[in-house]
Amino acid sequence: MAHQNGLSEWTAQVSTNLPHLSKPQALGLALWSYGIVMMRSCGRTTIATFFALLLGQKAATLNQRLREWCYEAEAKAGVKSGAKKRQQLDVTSCFAPLLAWLVRLWHGRSLALAIDATTLDSRLSVLVVSVVSHSCAIPVAWTVLPQQRKGKWRSHWLRLLRLLRPAIPEGWTVLVLADRGLYAGWLFRRIKRLGWHPYLRARSDWQFRPDGKRNYYRLSSLVPDVGRHWAGTGTLFRTPSKQLRCTLLAYWGEGCEQPWCVLTDLPAEAAEVACYGLRSWCEQGFKVFKRGAWQWNSSRMSEPGRVERLWLALAVATLWMVSVGGALEDELESVGLPELSELLLPAGKGRRRMRLLRLALIWLMVCLLRGVRFPMPARLVPEPWPRRPQWPQLPPLLEAE
């Protein structure tokens, strides 16, 4: 009964937080995401078998329901005969409501969004915008493309960011993080127009002229040694058509082969270069989608539109588990388990030893064995953003000019 009650409650959660979905669409999304969590897999046959045993229904019927939820309208059963009017799920209509769901769970007024791409073998590229928190990433907007050159991605990134803007309340601070492979002047300017703050990594061999200086310098020359910091406003690039007015944050930390050179629109005194480190959490999110939890790497889907719908179920499942894991981690000491908190996240000893998502999956198993109510999304309490030591004096290269 615990499983069936949990499925009913989860279906209500999905319907409430994505109210624009039709009843069949919401039910299909609830089945997919619930099955993904319980089976630790997005394999359709595996999930259909699970529900057949749980609900006492025909496996073939459930398999067809899951399959058609991912289909475009014209591919669904009954369309050719005209016997049924079938609807196609528009995934893009879910991006703002999905982010709004996360915002309602969020305790705070600051978000970090990471943009990056991942692939499935040599078949597909997925462009993803994710909220990064607790060493993980929750996708909130994406598009699936046949693998192609990055130069053709501009319109897709602009559209994904634009679709998310209505879900962010006024007065919130939003950082948008991207690696150097995605840097573009148009991306920097679009993020600013949305009222957010770009945190785009630049290549260390690019040139920058600090305000008040005559010469351009290679970015790497501003932080010539490990442990050096520099921050200031100026102009990126010599070529007039490529120039960008921005704030440069440079830092060369221990263990890094090259310095971080990050471009933002925030004033130097208000910007923190260490926040760029949050971008790496999107890699952990991709790992969760693949071998780390949901096994998307084994999927045989190749039609981009269908993969986009499957990603909606994966994203909703991830939001659920990260929320549950975060709430449980916050409560460990209050329920008399401080030693478990120390084991999972040692104070001052680096990154956590267990993802929140895995912690949530363990807790779900415990609830099932105890026969108690399944935990539902409750809250997301973000960790404090990282900070670096105070900036030292300017390097001698600039002081001597």
KAJODA-V630870 format. One record per residue. N is the residue number from 0. RES is the residue in one letter. SS is DSSP state (a for helix, b for strand, c for the rest). PHI is phi in whole degrees, 0 to 359 (NA if undefined). Layout:
{{N,RES,SS,PHI} {N,RES,SS,PHI}}
This chain:
{{0,M,c,NA} {1,A,a,300} {2,H,a,295} {3,Q,a,293} {4,N,a,296} {5,G,a,298} {6,L,a,296} {7,S,a,297} {8,E,a,292} {9,W,a,292} {10,T,a,299} {11,A,a,295} {12,Q,a,299} {13,V,a,296} {14,S,a,296} {15,T,a,289} {16,N,a,273} {17,L,c,236} {18,P,c,292} {19,H,c,284} {20,L,c,286} {21,S,c,291} {22,K,a,301} {23,P,a,297} {24,Q,a,294} {25,A,a,295} {26,L,a,295} {27,G,a,298} {28,L,a,295} {29,A,a,296} {30,L,a,296} {31,W,a,300} {32,S,a,292} {33,Y,a,295} {34,G,a,295} {35,I,a,300} {36,V,a,295} {37,M,a,290} {38,M,a,264} {39,R,c,53} {40,S,c,198} {41,C,c,255} {42,G,c,290} {43,R,a,296} {44,T,a,296} {45,T,a,299} {46,I,a,291} {47,A,a,297} {48,T,a,295} {49,F,a,301} {50,F,a,289} {51,A,a,298} {52,L,a,288} {53,L,a,287} {54,L,a,261} {55,G,c,70} {56,Q,c,251} {57,K,c,289} {58,A,a,298} {59,A,a,296} {60,T,a,295} {61,L,a,294} {62,N,a,298} {63,Q,a,293} {64,R,a,297} {65,L,a,294} {66,R,a,297} {67,E,a,289} {68,W,a,298} {69,C,a,275} {70,Y,c,281} {71,E,c,285} {72,A,a,304} {73,E,a,289} {74,A,a,265} {75,K,c,279} {76,A,c,298} {77,G,c,91} {78,V,c,290} {79,K,c,296} {80,S,c,281} {81,G,c,75} {82,A,c,283} {83,K,c,224} {84,K,c,262} {85,R,c,252} {86,Q,c,253} {87,Q,c,252} {88,L,c,286} {89,D,c,271} {90,V,a,297} {91,T,a,298} {92,S,a,290} {93,C,a,265} {94,F,a,295} {95,A,a,296} {96,P,a,299} {97,L,a,294} {98,L,a,294} {99,A,a,297} {100,W,a,301} {101,L,a,298} {102,V,a,298} {103,R,a,295} {104,L,a,276} {105,W,b,282} {106,H,b,258} {107,G,c,146} {108,R,c,229} {109,S,b,226} {110,L,b,230} {111,A,b,243} {112,L,b,254} {113,A,b,246} {114,I,b,247} {115,D,b,196} {116,A,b,233} {117,T,b,226} {118,T,b,230} {119,L,b,241} {120,D,c,52} {121,S,c,250} {122,R,c,267} {123,L,b,227} {124,S,b,244} {125,V,b,239} {126,L,b,268} {127,V,b,229} {128,V,b,250} {129,S,b,232} {130,V,b,275} {131,V,b,257} {132,S,b,195} {133,H,c,53} {134,S,c,61} {135,C,b,215} {136,A,b,221} {137,I,b,246} {138,P,b,298} {139,V,b,234} {140,A,b,200} {141,W,b,197} {142,T,b,217} {143,V,b,249} {144,L,b,228} {145,P,b,300} {146,Q,c,302} {147,Q,c,207} {148,R,c,289} {149,K,a,297} {150,G,a,298} {151,K,a,263} {152,W,c,266} {153,R,a,305} {154,S,a,298} {155,H,a,291} {156,W,a,298} {157,L,a,297} {158,R,a,293} {159,L,a,298} {160,L,a,294} {161,R,a,296} {162,L,a,294} {163,L,a,276} {164,R,a,304} {165,P,a,297} {166,A,a,275} {167,I,c,266} {168,P,c,296} {169,E,c,297} {170,G,c,89} {171,W,c,278} {172,T,b,263} {173,V,b,234} {174,L,b,261} {175,V,b,244} {176,L,b,256} {177,A,b,211} {178,D,c,284} {179,R,a,296} {180,G,a,294} {181,L,a,253} {182,Y,c,300} {183,A,c,199} {184,G,a,299} {185,W,a,296} {186,L,a,290} {187,F,a,303} {188,R,a,290} {189,R,a,295} {190,I,a,299} {191,K,a,297} {192,R,a,296} {193,L,c,284} {194,G,c,87} {195,W,c,254} {196,H,b,238} {197,P,b,291} {198,Y,b,226} {199,L,b,255} {200,R,b,281} {201,A,c,251} {202,R,c,284} {203,S,c,290} {204,D,c,266} {205,W,c,287} {206,Q,b,248} {207,F,b,216} {208,R,b,247} {209,P,b,296} {210,D,c,302} {211,G,c,87} {212,K,c,246} {213,R,c,271} {214,N,c,260} {215,Y,c,265} {216,Y,b,231} {217,R,b,298} {218,L,a,301} {219,S,a,295} {220,S,a,286} {221,L,a,282} {222,V,c,227} {223,P,c,288} {224,D,c,229} {225,V,c,298} {226,G,c,93} {227,R,c,269} {228,H,b,232} {229,W,b,205} {230,A,b,214} {231,G,b,181} {232,T,b,265} {233,G,b,172} {234,T,b,237} {235,L,b,269} {236,F,c,78} {237,R,c,278} {238,T,c,294} {239,P,a,305} {240,S,a,290} {241,K,a,255} {242,Q,c,297} {243,L,b,220} {244,R,b,279} {245,C,b,197} {246,T,b,257} {247,L,b,256} {248,L,b,246} {249,A,b,236} {250,Y,b,204} {251,W,c,241} {252,G,c,271} {253,E,c,295} {254,G,c,87} {255,C,c,264} {256,E,c,289} {257,Q,c,224} {258,P,c,287} {259,W,b,278} {260,C,b,234} {261,V,b,244} {262,L,b,256} {263,T,b,213} {264,D,c,256} {265,L,c,289} {266,P,c,300} {267,A,a,303} {268,E,a,286} {269,A,a,254} {270,A,c,258} {271,E,c,233} {272,V,a,297} {273,A,a,298} {274,C,a,297} {275,Y,a,298} {276,G,a,299} {277,L,a,296} {278,R,a,300} {279,S,a,296} {280,W,a,292} {281,C,a,293} {282,E,a,295} {283,Q,a,294} {284,G,a,296} {285,F,a,296} {286,K,a,296} {287,V,a,299} {288,F,a,296} {289,K,a,262} {290,R,a,290} {291,G,a,288} {292,A,c,200} {293,W,c,268} {294,Q,c,62} {295,W,a,295} {296,N,a,299} {297,S,a,267} {298,S,c,293} {299,R,c,258} {300,M,c,297} {301,S,c,229} {302,E,c,277} {303,P,a,307} {304,G,a,298} {305,R,a,290} {306,V,a,295} {307,E,a,299} {308,R,a,289} {309,L,a,297} {310,W,a,297} {311,L,a,297} {312,A,a,295} {313,L,a,296} {314,A,a,293} {315,V,a,295} {316,A,a,298} {317,T,a,293} {318,L,a,302} {319,W,a,301} {320,M,a,289} {321,V,a,294} {322,S,a,296} {323,V,a,296} {324,G,a,296} {325,G,a,295} {326,A,a,296} {327,L,a,293} {328,E,a,299} {329,D,a,293} {330,E,a,262} {331,L,c,302} {332,E,c,290} {333,S,c,290} {334,V,c,262} {335,G,c,85} {336,L,c,235} {337,P,a,297} {338,E,a,292} {339,L,a,290} {340,S,a,299} {341,E,a,293} {342,L,a,292} {343,L,a,281} {344,L,c,220} {345,P,c,300} {346,A,c,296} {347,G,c,70} {348,K,c,243} {349,G,c,90} {350,R,c,289} {351,R,c,295} {352,R,c,272} {353,M,c,217} {354,R,c,297} {355,L,a,301} {356,L,a,296} {357,R,a,292} {358,L,a,300} {359,A,a,294} {360,L,a,296} {361,I,a,295} {362,W,a,294} {363,L,a,298} {364,M,a,296} {365,V,a,297} {366,C,a,298} {367,L,a,296} {368,L,a,293} {369,R,a,278} {370,G,c,71} {371,V,c,253} {372,R,c,301} {373,F,c,290} {374,P,c,289} {375,M,c,248} {376,P,c,307} {377,A,c,241} {378,R,c,196} {379,L,b,231} {380,V,b,256} {381,P,c,292} {382,E,c,284} {383,P,c,301} {384,W,c,294} {385,P,c,293} {386,R,c,225} {387,R,c,248} {388,P,c,300} {389,Q,c,299} {390,W,c,298} {391,P,c,280} {392,Q,c,292} {393,L,c,300} {394,P,c,299} {395,P,a,305} {396,L,a,303} {397,L,a,278} {398,E,a,293} {399,A,c,278} {400,E,c,293}}
